[in-house]
């Protein structure tokens, strides 16, 4: 079945589109496509965004490693650099601070009909991607390559079983989420 799915680009696109709609629906239901919720997170007065992101990280860790153990998925981490991380963070932060949306919440907000997300967010993503693509040949040999690091996961770095990292990480996230809820945050 997975070989057939791997060979069918149309099915992959359909599944990706369906997953995207599902993701957008869940973002909307979680309330994180609303400007006031995102700004509340930045002001540390509304932790809805953090709760959703941490829940997704915990579920993702468990799901990916379970699929990996069953032989249904493989990890292919990519190498990176501190320079590319800093540039990407600055670009993301500029857009986030300007409009109060990240790329995922922009898509959800556009789907809900928010004109600020459509006019500012979508336009910003397209312009930002175009500007970055045009500057990339000059940035790649310079700042984007500074502080390169290999494509290793924490379990590979520590030379331990992945579950020795996943289980404690999920437990810490769960405890933190319970603590946030107990404080009414």
MIDREN-156668 format. One record per residue (C-alpha): residue number from 1; residue in three letters; x, y, z. Coordinates in steps of 0.1 Angstrom, whole numbers, m for minus. Layout:
// residues N
+-----+-----+-------+-------+-------+
:   k :   r :     u :     v :     w :
+-----+-----+-------+-------+-------+
: NUM : ALA :     X :     Y :     Z :
...
+-----+-----+-------+-------+-------+
// end
This chain:
// residues 185
+-----+-----+-------+-------+-------+
:   k :   r :     u :     v :     w :
+-----+-----+-------+-------+-------+
:   1 : UNK :     0 :     0 :     0 :
:   2 : UNK :    27 :    25 :     9 :
:   3 : UNK :    46 :    17 :   m23 :
:   4 : UNK :    15 :    25 :   m43 :
:   5 : UNK :    10 :    57 :   m24 :
:   6 : UNK :    46 :    67 :   m29 :
:   7 : UNK :    43 :    62 :   m67 :
:   8 : UNK :    10 :    82 :   m69 :
:   9 : UNK :    17 :   119 :   m70 :
:  10 : UNK :   m20 :   128 :   m74 :
:  11 : UNK :   m29 :   108 :   m42 :
:  12 : UNK :     0 :   125 :   m24 :
:  13 : UNK :   m13 :   159 :   m34 :
:  14 : UNK :   m49 :   150 :   m24 :
:  15 : UNK :   m37 :   138 :    10 :
:  16 : UNK :   m16 :   169 :    14 :
:  17 : UNK :   m45 :   191 :     5 :
:  18 : UNK :   m67 :   172 :    29 :
:  19 : UNK :   m42 :   174 :    57 :
:  20 : UNK :   m38 :   212 :    50 :
:  21 : UNK :   m75 :   217 :    53 :
:  22 : UNK :   m76 :   197 :    85 :
:  23 : UNK :   m47 :   216 :    99 :
:  24 : UNK :   m64 :   249 :    91 :
:  25 : UNK :   m96 :   238 :   106 :
:  26 : UNK :   m79 :   227 :   139 :
:  27 : UNK :   m60 :   261 :   140 :
:  28 : UNK :   m93 :   279 :   137 :
:  29 : UNK :  m110 :   257 :   163 :
:  30 : UNK :   m81 :   263 :   186 :
:  31 : UNK :   m85 :   300 :   182 :
:  32 : UNK :   m50 :   307 :   170 :
:  33 : UNK :   m60 :   324 :   137 :
:  34 : UNK :   m73 :   353 :   157 :
:  35 : UNK :   m50 :   383 :   160 :
:  36 : UNK :   m59 :   390 :   197 :
:  37 : UNK :   m49 :   354 :   207 :
:  38 : UNK :   m15 :   357 :   189 :
:  39 : UNK :    m8 :   391 :   203 :
:  40 : UNK :   m19 :   378 :   237 :
:  41 : UNK :     8 :   351 :   234 :
:  42 : UNK :    34 :   377 :   225 :
:  43 : UNK :    24 :   397 :   256 :
:  44 : UNK :    24 :   366 :   277 :
:  45 : UNK :   m12 :   370 :   287 :
:  46 : UNK :   m28 :   342 :   266 :
:  47 : UNK :    m9 :   309 :   262 :
:  48 : UNK :   m33 :   292 :   237 :
:  49 : UNK :    m7 :   293 :   210 :
:  50 : UNK :    20 :   277 :   232 :
:  51 : UNK :    m4 :   250 :   244 :
:  52 : UNK :   m13 :   241 :   209 :
:  53 : UNK :    23 :   241 :   197 :
:  54 : UNK :    36 :   220 :   226 :
:  55 : UNK :     7 :   195 :   222 :
:  56 : UNK :    15 :   192 :   185 :
:  57 : UNK :    52 :   187 :   193 :
:  58 : UNK :    45 :   159 :   218 :
:  59 : UNK :    20 :   142 :   195 :
:  60 : UNK :    45 :   145 :   166 :
:  61 : UNK :    74 :   131 :   185 :
:  62 : UNK :    53 :   101 :   196 :
:  63 : UNK :    38 :    96 :   162 :
:  64 : UNK :    70 :    99 :   142 :
:  65 : UNK :    90 :    75 :   164 :
:  66 : UNK :    61 :    50 :   165 :
:  67 : UNK :    59 :    50 :   127 :
:  68 : UNK :    97 :    47 :   126 :
:  69 : UNK :    97 :    17 :   149 :
:  70 : UNK :    70 :     1 :   127 :
:  71 : UNK :    91 :     7 :    96 :
:  72 : UNK :    66 :    30 :    81 :
:  73 : UNK :    87 :    62 :    82 :
:  74 : UNK :   123 :    73 :    81 :
:  75 : UNK :   139 :   104 :    94 :
:  76 : UNK :   159 :   125 :    71 :
:  77 : UNK :   171 :   155 :    91 :
:  78 : UNK :   188 :   182 :    71 :
:  79 : UNK :   221 :   199 :    80 :
:  80 : UNK :   218 :   236 :    89 :
:  81 : UNK :   238 :   265 :   102 :
:  82 : UNK :   235 :   292 :   128 :
:  83 : UNK :   236 :   318 :   101 :
:  84 : UNK :   206 :   304 :    82 :
:  85 : UNK :   187 :   300 :   115 :
:  86 : UNK :   194 :   336 :   125 :
:  87 : UNK :   183 :   349 :    90 :
:  88 : UNK :   152 :   328 :    89 :
:  89 : UNK :   143 :   338 :   125 :
:  90 : UNK :   147 :   375 :   116 :
:  91 : UNK :   125 :   372 :    85 :
:  92 : UNK :    99 :   352 :   104 :
:  93 : UNK :   100 :   375 :   134 :
:  94 : UNK :    97 :   406 :   112 :
:  95 : UNK :    66 :   393 :    95 :
:  96 : UNK :    51 :   379 :   128 :
:  97 : UNK :    57 :   412 :   147 :
:  98 : UNK :    43 :   433 :   118 :
:  99 : UNK :    11 :   415 :   113 :
: 100 : UNK :     7 :   391 :   142 :
: 101 : UNK :     5 :   360 :   120 :
: 102 : UNK :    28 :   331 :   112 :
: 103 : UNK :    25 :   313 :    79 :
: 104 : UNK :     2 :   286 :    92 :
: 105 : UNK :   m22 :   311 :   109 :
: 106 : UNK :   m21 :   334 :    79 :
: 107 : UNK :   m35 :   305 :    58 :
: 108 : UNK :   m62 :   298 :    84 :
: 109 : UNK :   m71 :   335 :    87 :
: 110 : UNK :   m73 :   339 :    49 :
: 111 : UNK :   m96 :   308 :    49 :
: 112 : UNK :  m118 :   327 :    74 :
: 113 : UNK :  m119 :   358 :    53 :
: 114 : UNK :   m96 :   381 :    73 :
: 115 : UNK :   m86 :   408 :    48 :
: 116 : UNK :   m55 :   418 :    68 :
: 117 : UNK :   m42 :   382 :    65 :
: 118 : UNK :   m50 :   382 :    28 :
: 119 : UNK :   m36 :   416 :    19 :
: 120 : UNK :    m7 :   419 :    43 :
: 121 : UNK :     1 :   383 :    51 :
: 122 : UNK :    m2 :   365 :    18 :
: 123 : UNK :    14 :   395 :     0 :
: 124 : UNK :    42 :   395 :    26 :
: 125 : UNK :    49 :   358 :    22 :
: 126 : UNK :    50 :   361 :   m16 :
: 127 : UNK :    72 :   393 :   m16 :
: 128 : UNK :    94 :   379 :    12 :
: 129 : UNK :   100 :   346 :    m6 :
: 130 : UNK :   108 :   365 :   m39 :
: 131 : UNK :   132 :   388 :   m22 :
: 132 : UNK :   149 :   360 :    m4 :
: 133 : UNK :   151 :   339 :   m35 :
: 134 : UNK :   168 :   368 :   m54 :
: 135 : UNK :   193 :   374 :   m26 :
: 136 : UNK :   200 :   337 :   m19 :
: 137 : UNK :   229 :   333 :   m44 :
: 138 : UNK :   247 :   361 :   m26 :
: 139 : UNK :   237 :   350 :     9 :
: 140 : UNK :   245 :   313 :     6 :
: 141 : UNK :   283 :   315 :     5 :
: 142 : UNK :   283 :   341 :    32 :
: 143 : UNK :   260 :   345 :    62 :
: 144 : UNK :   238 :   314 :    55 :
: 145 : UNK :   268 :   291 :    58 :
: 146 : UNK :   282 :   305 :    90 :
: 147 : UNK :   283 :   280 :   119 :
: 148 : UNK :   273 :   249 :    98 :
: 149 : UNK :   262 :   218 :   118 :
: 150 : UNK :   255 :   183 :   108 :
: 151 : UNK :   222 :   165 :   104 :
: 152 : UNK :   221 :   147 :   137 :
: 153 : UNK :   192 :   142 :   161 :
: 154 : UNK :   196 :   144 :   198 :
: 155 : UNK :   195 :   106 :   203 :
: 156 : UNK :   223 :   103 :   176 :
: 157 : UNK :   243 :   130 :   193 :
: 158 : UNK :   239 :   114 :   228 :
: 159 : UNK :   242 :    78 :   213 :
: 160 : UNK :   211 :    66 :   230 :
: 161 : UNK :   178 :    50 :   220 :
: 162 : UNK :   154 :    77 :   206 :
: 163 : UNK :   127 :    67 :   231 :
: 164 : UNK :   151 :    77 :   259 :
: 165 : UNK :   147 :   113 :   246 :
: 166 : UNK :   111 :   111 :   234 :
: 167 : UNK :    94 :    98 :   266 :
: 168 : UNK :   111 :   123 :   290 :
: 169 : UNK :   104 :   152 :   265 :
: 170 : UNK :    68 :   142 :   262 :
: 171 : UNK :    65 :   139 :   300 :
: 172 : UNK :    81 :   173 :   306 :
: 173 : UNK :    57 :   189 :   280 :
: 174 : UNK :    27 :   172 :   296 :
: 175 : UNK :    37 :   183 :   331 :
: 176 : UNK :    43 :   219 :   318 :
: 177 : UNK :     8 :   219 :   301 :
: 178 : UNK :    m8 :   207 :   333 :
: 179 : UNK :    10 :   234 :   352 :
: 180 : UNK :    m2 :   261 :   328 :
: 181 : UNK :   m38 :   249 :   331 :
: 182 : UNK :   m36 :   247 :   369 :
: 183 : UNK :   m25 :   284 :   369 :
: 184 : UNK :   m53 :   293 :   346 :
: 185 : UNK :   m29 :   304 :   318 :
+-----+-----+-------+-------+-------+
// end
